[in-house]
């Protein structure tokens, strides 16, 4: 069986996945930064749990937002 010329995924598909992952991570980090800044502005503590929750919320929001 000759499998040398078989491509498993199109390069465009891999590139698109990479861009989507970067977009989701950027949105999640931005959400954490904004939440941290808001907590600092209002004088509230910003814990690791707050950071994790903000990161997850930002990532999920980015996943469901079409770009």
N, C-alpha and C positions, 0 to 999 in steps of 0.2 A: 504494500500500500504506500503510495507516494503522498506524503503530507507536507512537503517542503514549501509549497506555494499556498497553503491554506492560511487564511487570516482569521483569527478568532473574533476580532472586533475592529470596526472601522476606526482609523485614527481620529476622525472628527468626533466620534462618540466618546472616546477617552478624553479628548481635549475638553469637550463640553462638561463631562463629569468633573474634571479637575477645576474648571472655572466655577461650577456650581458649589463645590466644596469650599473653595476659597471665599465665595460670596457669602455662604452660610456662616463660616467662621468669622469673617469680618463683621457681619451684622451682629453676631453673638457678642463679640468683643466690644463693639460699639455700644450695645445695650448695657453691658457691665459698666463701661466707663460713664455712661449717662446716669445710671443708677447710683454709682459711687459719688458722682458730682452732686446729684440731687440730695443724697443723704448728708453730704458734707455741708451743703447750703443750708439745710434745715437743722443741722447739728445733731443728727442721729448717727448711731453706730452703724458701720457697714461691715458685717461679718463674712466669713467664708461661705456660710450657708446662703447669705444674700447674694454673694457673687455667683455661686453655683445656680441658684434659682434664676437670676437675671440672665446668665449665659444660656441656660436651657430655654427660657422664654424667647430670647432673641433668636436662637437657632431654629426653634419650631416656627416662629413667625416668618423667618426667612425661607424656610422650606415650603410654606404654604403660600408665599407671595410669588407671583409670577413676574419674571423679569425678562 
